[in-house]
C-alpha cells in the first residue's frame, strides 16, 4: 500500500488520541511507532519505555484530561498538530506537537511546545 500524507496525518492523530485521550500509551507505541522513539520534550525521558511510563503516570494522576486536535499539517516526513489540551480543574493549554515519521510511516521522533491559555488577551482572535 502506498503511503500518503493523509494516512500519515490520520495515524499521528490516532496515536495522539490513543495515548492521551484513551490513556493507552503502550498500545499507541506498539501500534504507531518505528524501531526508535526520540523524545525532545525535556520532561519526558528518551525512548519508548520512558514515554510509556510518563504517560501511564499522567493518566493515573490526571483522570479526565483530554486533547482536541484543531489542525494537522504534513510537511514531508513531519506531521504537525495544533492542539487544545484540557486538564482537570480548568487548566488548558494550546500546543504544537511535531512528529517525524520513518519511511514506513511510523513515528520515530517528537517535539512539542505548550502555552497556558491566558485569562485575558490583547486581541479577540482566540488561540485556535
Chimera marker file (.cmm) of the C-alpha trace (Angstrom):
<marker_set name="trace">
<marker id="1" x="0.000" y="0.000" z="0.000" r="1" g="1" b="0" radius="0.5"/>
<marker id="2" x="1.331" y="3.422" z="-0.928" r="1" g="1" b="0" radius="0.5"/>
<marker id="3" x="1.937" y="5.862" z="1.897" r="1" g="1" b="0" radius="0.5"/>
<marker id="4" x="0.095" y="9.180" z="1.659" r="1" g="1" b="0" radius="0.5"/>
<marker id="5" x="0.259" y="12.396" z="3.631" r="1" g="1" b="0" radius="0.5"/>
<marker id="6" x="-3.395" y="11.914" z="4.613" r="1" g="1" b="0" radius="0.5"/>
<marker id="7" x="-2.611" y="8.455" z="6.010" r="1" g="1" b="0" radius="0.5"/>
<marker id="8" x="0.391" y="9.860" z="7.908" r="1" g="1" b="0" radius="0.5"/>
<marker id="9" x="-1.788" y="12.602" z="9.381" r="1" g="1" b="0" radius="0.5"/>
<marker id="10" x="-4.532" y="10.133" z="10.356" r="1" g="1" b="0" radius="0.5"/>
<marker id="11" x="-2.017" y="7.786" z="12.010" r="1" g="1" b="0" radius="0.5"/>
<marker id="12" x="-0.379" y="10.553" z="14.052" r="1" g="1" b="0" radius="0.5"/>
<marker id="13" x="-3.779" y="11.810" z="15.224" r="1" g="1" b="0" radius="0.5"/>
<marker id="14" x="-4.792" y="8.244" z="16.128" r="1" g="1" b="0" radius="0.5"/>
<marker id="15" x="-1.516" y="7.815" z="18.058" r="1" g="1" b="0" radius="0.5"/>
<marker id="16" x="-2.046" y="11.068" z="19.960" r="1" g="1" b="0" radius="0.5"/>
<marker id="17" x="-5.654" y="10.304" z="20.823" r="1" g="1" b="0" radius="0.5"/>
<marker id="18" x="-4.861" y="6.727" z="21.889" r="1" g="1" b="0" radius="0.5"/>
<marker id="19" x="-2.034" y="7.713" z="24.210" r="1" g="1" b="0" radius="0.5"/>
<marker id="20" x="-3.572" y="10.916" z="25.600" r="1" g="1" b="0" radius="0.5"/>
<marker id="21" x="-7.376" y="10.580" z="25.493" r="1" g="1" b="0" radius="0.5"/>
<marker id="22" x="-7.675" y="6.794" z="25.742" r="1" g="1" b="0" radius="0.5"/>
<marker id="23" x="-4.793" y="6.565" z="28.276" r="1" g="1" b="0" radius="0.5"/>
<marker id="24" x="-3.195" y="3.688" z="26.342" r="1" g="1" b="0" radius="0.5"/>
<marker id="25" x="0.408" y="4.801" z="25.752" r="1" g="1" b="0" radius="0.5"/>
<marker id="26" x="1.806" y="1.255" z="25.485" r="1" g="1" b="0" radius="0.5"/>
<marker id="27" x="-0.735" y="0.378" z="22.768" r="1" g="1" b="0" radius="0.5"/>
<marker id="28" x="-0.022" y="3.667" z="20.975" r="1" g="1" b="0" radius="0.5"/>
<marker id="29" x="3.721" y="2.979" z="20.989" r="1" g="1" b="0" radius="0.5"/>
<marker id="30" x="3.233" y="-0.625" z="19.811" r="1" g="1" b="0" radius="0.5"/>
<marker id="31" x="0.866" y="0.392" z="17.011" r="1" g="1" b="0" radius="0.5"/>
<marker id="32" x="2.250" y="3.644" z="15.650" r="1" g="1" b="0" radius="0.5"/>
<marker id="33" x="5.996" y="3.937" z="16.327" r="1" g="1" b="0" radius="0.5"/>
<marker id="34" x="9.020" y="2.661" z="14.463" r="1" g="1" b="0" radius="0.5"/>
<marker id="35" x="12.177" y="0.977" z="15.703" r="1" g="1" b="0" radius="0.5"/>
<marker id="36" x="13.184" y="4.009" z="17.777" r="1" g="1" b="0" radius="0.5"/>
<marker id="37" x="11.398" y="6.865" z="19.503" r="1" g="1" b="0" radius="0.5"/>
<marker id="38" x="13.422" y="10.032" z="20.016" r="1" g="1" b="0" radius="0.5"/>
<marker id="39" x="11.900" y="12.454" z="22.520" r="1" g="1" b="0" radius="0.5"/>
<marker id="40" x="12.718" y="16.180" z="22.678" r="1" g="1" b="0" radius="0.5"/>
<marker id="41" x="10.282" y="17.176" z="25.448" r="1" g="1" b="0" radius="0.5"/>
<marker id="42" x="12.604" y="17.836" z="28.434" r="1" g="1" b="0" radius="0.5"/>
<marker id="43" x="10.018" y="16.449" z="30.883" r="1" g="1" b="0" radius="0.5"/>
<marker id="44" x="9.864" y="13.005" z="29.230" r="1" g="1" b="0" radius="0.5"/>
<marker id="45" x="12.749" y="10.562" z="29.040" r="1" g="1" b="0" radius="0.5"/>
<marker id="46" x="14.051" y="9.372" z="25.688" r="1" g="1" b="0" radius="0.5"/>
<marker id="47" x="12.779" y="6.151" z="24.165" r="1" g="1" b="0" radius="0.5"/>
<marker id="48" x="9.620" y="4.063" z="24.170" r="1" g="1" b="0" radius="0.5"/>
<marker id="49" x="9.776" y="2.776" z="27.759" r="1" g="1" b="0" radius="0.5"/>
<marker id="50" x="10.223" y="6.269" z="29.199" r="1" g="1" b="0" radius="0.5"/>
<marker id="51" x="7.297" y="7.532" z="27.097" r="1" g="1" b="0" radius="0.5"/>
<marker id="52" x="5.026" y="4.745" z="28.324" r="1" g="1" b="0" radius="0.5"/>
<marker id="53" x="6.000" y="5.262" z="31.974" r="1" g="1" b="0" radius="0.5"/>
<marker id="54" x="5.462" y="9.030" z="31.777" r="1" g="1" b="0" radius="0.5"/>
<marker id="55" x="2.026" y="8.841" z="30.156" r="1" g="1" b="0" radius="0.5"/>
<marker id="56" x="0.803" y="5.943" z="32.306" r="1" g="1" b="0" radius="0.5"/>
<marker id="57" x="1.648" y="8.028" z="35.377" r="1" g="1" b="0" radius="0.5"/>
<marker id="58" x="-0.061" y="11.073" z="33.833" r="1" g="1" b="0" radius="0.5"/>
<marker id="59" x="-3.220" y="9.033" z="33.176" r="1" g="1" b="0" radius="0.5"/>
<marker id="60" x="-3.352" y="7.963" z="36.833" r="1" g="1" b="0" radius="0.5"/>
<marker id="61" x="-2.683" y="11.452" z="38.206" r="1" g="1" b="0" radius="0.5"/>
<marker id="62" x="-4.990" y="13.362" z="35.843" r="1" g="1" b="0" radius="0.5"/>
<marker id="63" x="-8.076" y="11.313" z="35.026" r="1" g="1" b="0" radius="0.5"/>
<marker id="64" x="-10.354" y="13.147" z="32.650" r="1" g="1" b="0" radius="0.5"/>
<marker id="65" x="-7.618" y="15.030" z="30.783" r="1" g="1" b="0" radius="0.5"/>
<marker id="66" x="-8.223" y="15.253" z="27.054" r="1" g="1" b="0" radius="0.5"/>
<marker id="67" x="-6.873" y="16.758" z="23.883" r="1" g="1" b="0" radius="0.5"/>
<marker id="68" x="-8.674" y="18.120" z="20.839" r="1" g="1" b="0" radius="0.5"/>
<marker id="69" x="-6.731" y="18.287" z="17.593" r="1" g="1" b="0" radius="0.5"/>
<marker id="70" x="-7.664" y="21.596" z="15.985" r="1" g="1" b="0" radius="0.5"/>
<marker id="71" x="-5.389" y="21.428" z="12.922" r="1" g="1" b="0" radius="0.5"/>
<marker id="72" x="-2.972" y="18.970" z="11.364" r="1" g="1" b="0" radius="0.5"/>
<marker id="73" x="-0.347" y="19.615" z="8.698" r="1" g="1" b="0" radius="0.5"/>
<marker id="74" x="2.048" y="17.391" z="6.802" r="1" g="1" b="0" radius="0.5"/>
<marker id="75" x="5.459" y="18.527" z="5.594" r="1" g="1" b="0" radius="0.5"/>
<marker id="76" x="7.372" y="15.650" z="4.054" r="1" g="1" b="0" radius="0.5"/>
<marker id="77" x="8.132" y="13.196" z="6.865" r="1" g="1" b="0" radius="0.5"/>
<marker id="78" x="6.763" y="15.531" z="9.548" r="1" g="1" b="0" radius="0.5"/>
<marker id="79" x="3.217" y="15.809" z="10.877" r="1" g="1" b="0" radius="0.5"/>
<marker id="80" x="2.384" y="18.900" z="12.918" r="1" g="1" b="0" radius="0.5"/>
<marker id="81" x="-0.621" y="19.049" z="15.248" r="1" g="1" b="0" radius="0.5"/>
<marker id="82" x="-2.150" y="22.201" z="16.740" r="1" g="1" b="0" radius="0.5"/>
<marker id="83" x="-3.979" y="21.007" z="19.849" r="1" g="1" b="0" radius="0.5"/>
<marker id="84" x="-6.149" y="22.159" z="22.716" r="1" g="1" b="0" radius="0.5"/>
<marker id="85" x="-5.300" y="20.301" z="25.923" r="1" g="1" b="0" radius="0.5"/>
<marker id="86" x="-7.973" y="20.379" z="28.622" r="1" g="1" b="0" radius="0.5"/>
<marker id="87" x="-6.954" y="19.275" z="32.110" r="1" g="1" b="0" radius="0.5"/>
<marker id="88" x="-8.886" y="18.654" z="35.327" r="1" g="1" b="0" radius="0.5"/>
<marker id="89" x="-9.521" y="21.706" z="37.494" r="1" g="1" b="0" radius="0.5"/>
<marker id="90" x="-9.750" y="24.030" z="34.496" r="1" g="1" b="0" radius="0.5"/>
<marker id="91" x="-6.148" y="24.233" z="33.279" r="1" g="1" b="0" radius="0.5"/>
<marker id="92" x="-5.927" y="24.492" z="29.474" r="1" g="1" b="0" radius="0.5"/>
<marker id="93" x="-3.036" y="24.631" z="27.016" r="1" g="1" b="0" radius="0.5"/>
<marker id="94" x="-2.512" y="25.446" z="23.366" r="1" g="1" b="0" radius="0.5"/>
<marker id="95" x="0.071" y="23.072" z="21.987" r="1" g="1" b="0" radius="0.5"/>
<marker id="96" x="2.060" y="22.323" z="18.886" r="1" g="1" b="0" radius="0.5"/>
<marker id="97" x="3.348" y="18.767" z="18.502" r="1" g="1" b="0" radius="0.5"/>
<marker id="98" x="5.764" y="17.860" z="15.722" r="1" g="1" b="0" radius="0.5"/>
<marker id="99" x="6.296" y="14.229" z="14.799" r="1" g="1" b="0" radius="0.5"/>
<marker id="100" x="8.876" y="12.808" z="12.375" r="1" g="1" b="0" radius="0.5"/>
<marker id="101" x="7.973" y="9.581" z="10.614" r="1" g="1" b="0" radius="0.5"/>
<marker id="102" x="10.205" y="6.932" z="9.085" r="1" g="1" b="0" radius="0.5"/>
<marker id="103" x="9.927" y="5.634" z="5.522" r="1" g="1" b="0" radius="0.5"/>
<marker id="104" x="7.200" y="3.191" z="6.632" r="1" g="1" b="0" radius="0.5"/>
<marker id="105" x="5.045" y="5.966" z="8.114" r="1" g="1" b="0" radius="0.5"/>
<marker id="106" x="5.867" y="5.085" z="11.734" r="1" g="1" b="0" radius="0.5"/>
<marker id="107" x="6.538" y="7.798" z="14.335" r="1" g="1" b="0" radius="0.5"/>
<marker id="108" x="10.203" y="7.975" z="15.353" r="1" g="1" b="0" radius="0.5"/>
<marker id="109" x="10.700" y="11.476" z="16.788" r="1" g="1" b="0" radius="0.5"/>
<marker id="110" x="8.702" y="14.113" z="18.708" r="1" g="1" b="0" radius="0.5"/>
<marker id="111" x="8.985" y="17.804" z="19.669" r="1" g="1" b="0" radius="0.5"/>
<marker id="112" x="6.374" y="19.986" z="21.361" r="1" g="1" b="0" radius="0.5"/>
<marker id="113" x="5.699" y="23.443" z="22.712" r="1" g="1" b="0" radius="0.5"/>
<marker id="114" x="2.901" y="24.342" z="25.128" r="1" g="1" b="0" radius="0.5"/>
<marker id="115" x="1.330" y="27.607" z="26.181" r="1" g="1" b="0" radius="0.5"/>
<marker id="116" x="-1.155" y="28.033" z="29.012" r="1" g="1" b="0" radius="0.5"/>
<marker id="117" x="-4.375" y="29.633" z="27.772" r="1" g="1" b="0" radius="0.5"/>
<marker id="118" x="-4.467" y="33.091" z="29.346" r="1" g="1" b="0" radius="0.5"/>
<marker id="119" x="-7.417" y="34.534" z="31.229" r="1" g="1" b="0" radius="0.5"/>
<marker id="120" x="-7.180" y="37.702" z="29.135" r="1" g="1" b="0" radius="0.5"/>
<marker id="121" x="-5.914" y="38.523" z="25.666" r="1" g="1" b="0" radius="0.5"/>
<marker id="122" x="-4.870" y="41.723" z="23.927" r="1" g="1" b="0" radius="0.5"/>
<marker id="123" x="-6.961" y="40.618" z="20.934" r="1" g="1" b="0" radius="0.5"/>
<marker id="124" x="-10.230" y="38.785" z="20.278" r="1" g="1" b="0" radius="0.5"/>
<marker id="125" x="-8.787" y="36.178" z="17.896" r="1" g="1" b="0" radius="0.5"/>
<marker id="126" x="-8.512" y="33.265" z="20.338" r="1" g="1" b="0" radius="0.5"/>
<marker id="127" x="-5.806" y="30.622" z="20.489" r="1" g="1" b="0" radius="0.5"/>
<marker id="128" x="-7.440" y="28.286" z="17.974" r="1" g="1" b="0" radius="0.5"/>
<link id1="1" id2="2" r="1" g="1" b="0" radius="0.2"/>
<link id1="2" id2="3" r="1" g="1" b="0" radius="0.2"/>
<link id1="3" id2="4" r="1" g="1" b="0" radius="0.2"/>
<link id1="4" id2="5" r="1" g="1" b="0" radius="0.2"/>
<link id1="5" id2="6" r="1" g="1" b="0" radius="0.2"/>
<link id1="6" id2="7" r="1" g="1" b="0" radius="0.2"/>
<link id1="7" id2="8" r="1" g="1" b="0" radius="0.2"/>
<link id1="8" id2="9" r="1" g="1" b="0" radius="0.2"/>
<link id1="9" id2="10" r="1" g="1" b="0" radius="0.2"/>
<link id1="10" id2="11" r="1" g="1" b="0" radius="0.2"/>
<link id1="11" id2="12" r="1" g="1" b="0" radius="0.2"/>
<link id1="12" id2="13" r="1" g="1" b="0" radius="0.2"/>
<link id1="13" id2="14" r="1" g="1" b="0" radius="0.2"/>
<link id1="14" id2="15" r="1" g="1" b="0" radius="0.2"/>
<link id1="15" id2="16" r="1" g="1" b="0" radius="0.2"/>
<link id1="16" id2="17" r="1" g="1" b="0" radius="0.2"/>
<link id1="17" id2="18" r="1" g="1" b="0" radius="0.2"/>
<link id1="18" id2="19" r="1" g="1" b="0" radius="0.2"/>
<link id1="19" id2="20" r="1" g="1" b="0" radius="0.2"/>
<link id1="20" id2="21" r="1" g="1" b="0" radius="0.2"/>
<link id1="21" id2="22" r="1" g="1" b="0" radius="0.2"/>
<link id1="22" id2="23" r="1" g="1" b="0" radius="0.2"/>
<link id1="23" id2="24" r="1" g="1" b="0" radius="0.2"/>
<link id1="24" id2="25" r="1" g="1" b="0" radius="0.2"/>
<link id1="25" id2="26" r="1" g="1" b="0" radius="0.2"/>
<link id1="26" id2="27" r="1" g="1" b="0" radius="0.2"/>
<link id1="27" id2="28" r="1" g="1" b="0" radius="0.2"/>
<link id1="28" id2="29" r="1" g="1" b="0" radius="0.2"/>
<link id1="29" id2="30" r="1" g="1" b="0" radius="0.2"/>
<link id1="30" id2="31" r="1" g="1" b="0" radius="0.2"/>
<link id1="31" id2="32" r="1" g="1" b="0" radius="0.2"/>
<link id1="32" id2="33" r="1" g="1" b="0" radius="0.2"/>
<link id1="33" id2="34" r="1" g="1" b="0" radius="0.2"/>
<link id1="34" id2="35" r="1" g="1" b="0" radius="0.2"/>
<link id1="35" id2="36" r="1" g="1" b="0" radius="0.2"/>
<link id1="36" id2="37" r="1" g="1" b="0" radius="0.2"/>
<link id1="37" id2="38" r="1" g="1" b="0" radius="0.2"/>
<link id1="38" id2="39" r="1" g="1" b="0" radius="0.2"/>
<link id1="39" id2="40" r="1" g="1" b="0" radius="0.2"/>
<link id1="40" id2="41" r="1" g="1" b="0" radius="0.2"/>
<link id1="41" id2="42" r="1" g="1" b="0" radius="0.2"/>
<link id1="42" id2="43" r="1" g="1" b="0" radius="0.2"/>
<link id1="43" id2="44" r="1" g="1" b="0" radius="0.2"/>
<link id1="44" id2="45" r="1" g="1" b="0" radius="0.2"/>
<link id1="45" id2="46" r="1" g="1" b="0" radius="0.2"/>
<link id1="46" id2="47" r="1" g="1" b="0" radius="0.2"/>
<link id1="47" id2="48" r="1" g="1" b="0" radius="0.2"/>
<link id1="48" id2="49" r="1" g="1" b="0" radius="0.2"/>
<link id1="49" id2="50" r="1" g="1" b="0" radius="0.2"/>
<link id1="50" id2="51" r="1" g="1" b="0" radius="0.2"/>
<link id1="51" id2="52" r="1" g="1" b="0" radius="0.2"/>
<link id1="52" id2="53" r="1" g="1" b="0" radius="0.2"/>
<link id1="53" id2="54" r="1" g="1" b="0" radius="0.2"/>
<link id1="54" id2="55" r="1" g="1" b="0" radius="0.2"/>
<link id1="55" id2="56" r="1" g="1" b="0" radius="0.2"/>
<link id1="56" id2="57" r="1" g="1" b="0" radius="0.2"/>
<link id1="57" id2="58" r="1" g="1" b="0" radius="0.2"/>
<link id1="58" id2="59" r="1" g="1" b="0" radius="0.2"/>
<link id1="59" id2="60" r="1" g="1" b="0" radius="0.2"/>
<link id1="60" id2="61" r="1" g="1" b="0" radius="0.2"/>
<link id1="61" id2="62" r="1" g="1" b="0" radius="0.2"/>
<link id1="62" id2="63" r="1" g="1" b="0" radius="0.2"/>
<link id1="63" id2="64" r="1" g="1" b="0" radius="0.2"/>
<link id1="64" id2="65" r="1" g="1" b="0" radius="0.2"/>
<link id1="65" id2="66" r="1" g="1" b="0" radius="0.2"/>
<link id1="66" id2="67" r="1" g="1" b="0" radius="0.2"/>
<link id1="67" id2="68" r="1" g="1" b="0" radius="0.2"/>
<link id1="68" id2="69" r="1" g="1" b="0" radius="0.2"/>
<link id1="69" id2="70" r="1" g="1" b="0" radius="0.2"/>
<link id1="70" id2="71" r="1" g="1" b="0" radius="0.2"/>
<link id1="71" id2="72" r="1" g="1" b="0" radius="0.2"/>
<link id1="72" id2="73" r="1" g="1" b="0" radius="0.2"/>
<link id1="73" id2="74" r="1" g="1" b="0" radius="0.2"/>
<link id1="74" id2="75" r="1" g="1" b="0" radius="0.2"/>
<link id1="75" id2="76" r="1" g="1" b="0" radius="0.2"/>
<link id1="76" id2="77" r="1" g="1" b="0" radius="0.2"/>
<link id1="77" id2="78" r="1" g="1" b="0" radius="0.2"/>
<link id1="78" id2="79" r="1" g="1" b="0" radius="0.2"/>
<link id1="79" id2="80" r="1" g="1" b="0" radius="0.2"/>
<link id1="80" id2="81" r="1" g="1" b="0" radius="0.2"/>
<link id1="81" id2="82" r="1" g="1" b="0" radius="0.2"/>
<link id1="82" id2="83" r="1" g="1" b="0" radius="0.2"/>
<link id1="83" id2="84" r="1" g="1" b="0" radius="0.2"/>
<link id1="84" id2="85" r="1" g="1" b="0" radius="0.2"/>
<link id1="85" id2="86" r="1" g="1" b="0" radius="0.2"/>
<link id1="86" id2="87" r="1" g="1" b="0" radius="0.2"/>
<link id1="87" id2="88" r="1" g="1" b="0" radius="0.2"/>
<link id1="88" id2="89" r="1" g="1" b="0" radius="0.2"/>
<link id1="89" id2="90" r="1" g="1" b="0" radius="0.2"/>
<link id1="90" id2="91" r="1" g="1" b="0" radius="0.2"/>
<link id1="91" id2="92" r="1" g="1" b="0" radius="0.2"/>
<link id1="92" id2="93" r="1" g="1" b="0" radius="0.2"/>
<link id1="93" id2="94" r="1" g="1" b="0" radius="0.2"/>
<link id1="94" id2="95" r="1" g="1" b="0" radius="0.2"/>
<link id1="95" id2="96" r="1" g="1" b="0" radius="0.2"/>
<link id1="96" id2="97" r="1" g="1" b="0" radius="0.2"/>
<link id1="97" id2="98" r="1" g="1" b="0" radius="0.2"/>
<link id1="98" id2="99" r="1" g="1" b="0" radius="0.2"/>
<link id1="99" id2="100" r="1" g="1" b="0" radius="0.2"/>
<link id1="100" id2="101" r="1" g="1" b="0" radius="0.2"/>
<link id1="101" id2="102" r="1" g="1" b="0" radius="0.2"/>
<link id1="102" id2="103" r="1" g="1" b="0" radius="0.2"/>
<link id1="103" id2="104" r="1" g="1" b="0" radius="0.2"/>
<link id1="104" id2="105" r="1" g="1" b="0" radius="0.2"/>
<link id1="105" id2="106" r="1" g="1" b="0" radius="0.2"/>
<link id1="106" id2="107" r="1" g="1" b="0" radius="0.2"/>
<link id1="107" id2="108" r="1" g="1" b="0" radius="0.2"/>
<link id1="108" id2="109" r="1" g="1" b="0" radius="0.2"/>
<link id1="109" id2="110" r="1" g="1" b="0" radius="0.2"/>
<link id1="110" id2="111" r="1" g="1" b="0" radius="0.2"/>
<link id1="111" id2="112" r="1" g="1" b="0" radius="0.2"/>
<link id1="112" id2="113" r="1" g="1" b="0" radius="0.2"/>
<link id1="113" id2="114" r="1" g="1" b="0" radius="0.2"/>
<link id1="114" id2="115" r="1" g="1" b="0" radius="0.2"/>
<link id1="115" id2="116" r="1" g="1" b="0" radius="0.2"/>
<link id1="116" id2="117" r="1" g="1" b="0" radius="0.2"/>
<link id1="117" id2="118" r="1" g="1" b="0" radius="0.2"/>
<link id1="118" id2="119" r="1" g="1" b="0" radius="0.2"/>
<link id1="119" id2="120" r="1" g="1" b="0" radius="0.2"/>
<link id1="120" id2="121" r="1" g="1" b="0" radius="0.2"/>
<link id1="121" id2="122" r="1" g="1" b="0" radius="0.2"/>
<link id1="122" id2="123" r="1" g="1" b="0" radius="0.2"/>
<link id1="123" id2="124" r="1" g="1" b="0" radius="0.2"/>
<link id1="124" id2="125" r="1" g="1" b="0" radius="0.2"/>
<link id1="125" id2="126" r="1" g="1" b="0" radius="0.2"/>
<link id1="126" id2="127" r="1" g="1" b="0" radius="0.2"/>
<link id1="127" id2="128" r="1" g="1" b="0" radius="0.2"/>
</marker_set>
